[in-house]
């Protein structure tokens, strides 16, 4: 008689372990995914800040320096602002779909609004002005990145879409837009 209750209990233990283990693994993978997202966000913030600072100290470079490396008369090669910023991402850019970097002078009137708005300086004469998309290099209202005056801001914006490895786990969205902007005072 003792053999039967033990055999039935053993089957119940397997079911309990399966239920508890599945819940534990869901929680563990959810924590892992959240930490991975925070890592990508943190590295992206740092890269944007480093890129904005790099742009602000290189205002003397040509207007194509935002996308093209520059070689000076002595033969020194300076990486473009976008290449410099991408290098600061340390490979995290591969975890962002539709990854793009934009460098642009900041419209100072937007910074005086409440709440402040970081937007690209415009060449538009319309009222109200039409502000360009910094990710569109052929926008007719676009101002070149190195035309920021002394003490005005130069911004670097990184945008992309973060996609979790297990999007259906713990009701995580299938994609999260990432849009990070850093502004540095122009030294040009």
C-alpha positions in Angstrom: 0.0 0.0 0.0 2.8 2.4 0.6 4.1 2.1 -3.0 1.0 3.6 -4.6 0.8 7.0 -2.8 4.5 7.5 -3.4 4.2 6.8 -7.1 1.2 9.2 -7.5 3.1 11.9 -5.5 6.1 11.6 -7.8 4.0 12.5 -10.8 2.6 15.5 -8.9 6.1 16.7 -8.1 7.1 16.6 -11.8 4.0 18.8 -12.7 4.8 21.3 -9.9 8.4 21.6 -10.9 7.4 22.1 -14.5 5.0 24.9 -13.6 7.4 26.6 -11.2 10.4 26.3 -13.5 8.4 27.8 -16.5 7.4 30.8 -14.4 11.0 31.2 -13.1 12.4 31.0 -16.6 9.9 33.6 -17.9 10.9 36.0 -15.1 14.6 35.3 -15.7 14.4 36.0 -19.5 12.2 39.1 -18.8 14.9 40.5 -16.5 17.6 39.6 -19.1 15.7 41.4 -21.9 15.0 44.5 -19.8 18.7 44.7 -18.8 19.7 44.3 -22.5 17.4 47.2 -23.4 18.8 49.4 -20.6 22.4 48.6 -21.8 21.6 49.6 -25.4 19.9 52.8 -24.2 22.8 53.7 -21.9 25.4 53.1 -24.6 23.4 55.1 -27.1 23.1 58.1 -24.7 26.9 58.1 -24.1 27.6 57.8 -27.9 25.3 60.7 -28.7 27.0 62.8 -26.0 30.5 61.9 -27.2 29.5 62.6 -30.8 28.0 66.0 -30.0 31.2 67.0 -28.1 33.3 65.8 -31.0 31.2 67.9 -33.4 31.5 71.0 -31.3 35.3 70.9 -31.1 35.6 70.3 -34.9 33.6 73.2 -36.2 36.5 74.2 -38.4 36.1 71.1 -40.6 34.3 71.1 -43.9 30.5 70.7 -44.0 30.9 67.1 -45.3 32.7 66.1 -42.1 29.5 64.9 -40.6 29.5 61.9 -43.0 33.0 61.9 -44.6 36.4 61.4 -42.9 38.7 64.4 -43.1 42.5 64.3 -43.8 44.4 67.5 -42.9 47.5 68.9 -44.6 49.8 66.9 -42.2 48.1 63.7 -43.3 46.2 63.1 -40.1 42.9 61.4 -40.6 39.9 62.5 -38.5 36.9 60.1 -38.5 33.7 61.7 -39.5 31.2 62.6 -36.8 29.0 59.7 -37.7 31.9 57.2 -37.8 33.1 58.6 -34.5 29.7 58.2 -32.9 29.2 54.8 -34.3 32.5 53.7 -32.9 31.4 54.9 -29.5 28.4 52.5 -29.7 30.8 49.6 -29.6 28.6 47.3 -31.7 25.3 48.2 -30.0 24.1 49.8 -33.2 23.6 46.2 -34.5 20.8 45.8 -32.0 18.9 48.8 -33.4 16.9 48.3 -36.6 16.7 51.3 -39.0 19.7 52.8 -37.2 20.6 56.4 -38.2 22.7 59.3 -36.9 22.1 63.0 -37.7 24.3 66.0 -36.9 22.8 69.5 -37.0 22.9 73.0 -35.5 20.2 73.6 -32.9 17.5 76.3 -33.3 18.1 78.3 -30.1 14.4 79.6 -30.2 13.2 76.1 -29.6 15.3 75.8 -26.4 13.5 78.8 -24.9 10.1 77.1 -25.2 8.5 75.4 -22.2 9.2 72.5 -22.4 12.4 73.0 -24.5 12.3 71.6 -28.1 15.5 70.5 -29.7 15.1 71.0 -33.4 17.3 71.7 -36.4 18.1 75.3 -37.3 16.1 76.3 -40.5 16.8 78.4 -43.5 13.1 78.8 -44.0 11.8 82.4 -44.4 8.2 81.3 -44.1 6.0 82.3 -41.1 6.0 80.2 -39.0 9.4 78.7 -40.1 9.5 75.2 -41.6 12.0 73.1 -39.6 14.0 70.5 -41.6 14.2 66.8 -40.9 17.9 66.4 -39.8 17.9 62.8 -41.2 17.1 64.1 -44.7 20.2 65.6 -46.3 18.3 66.9 -49.3 15.8 69.0 -47.2 15.8 72.5 -48.7 15.4 74.2 -45.3 18.5 72.3 -43.9 21.3 74.2 -42.3 24.8 72.6 -42.4 26.0 71.3 -39.1 29.1 73.5 -39.0 27.2 76.7 -39.4 26.4 76.9 -35.7 27.6 80.1 -34.2 29.7 80.3 -31.1 27.8 79.2 -28.0 24.8 77.9 -29.9 24.2 74.2 -29.8 25.3 71.4 -32.1 23.2 68.2 -31.7 23.7 64.6 -32.5 20.6 62.4 -32.7 20.7 58.6 -32.8 17.5 56.8 -33.7 16.5 53.3 -34.4 14.2 50.5 -33.2 15.1 48.1 -30.5 13.7 44.6 -31.1 13.6 42.2 -28.1 14.8 38.6 -28.6 11.6 37.2 -27.1 8.9 39.9 -27.8 5.9 37.9 -26.6 7.5 37.1 -23.3 5.9 38.9 -20.3 3.9 41.2 -22.7 7.0 43.0 -23.9 6.3 45.1 -27.1 7.6 43.7 -30.3 9.6 46.8 -30.9 10.6 49.9 -28.9 11.6 53.2 -30.7 14.9 54.7 -29.5 15.5 58.3 -30.2 18.4 59.9 -28.3 19.6 63.5 -28.7 22.6 65.2 -27.2 23.5 68.9 -27.5 26.9 70.5 -27.0 27.8 74.2 -27.1 29.5 75.1 -30.4 33.1 76.3 -30.2 33.2 77.6 -33.7 
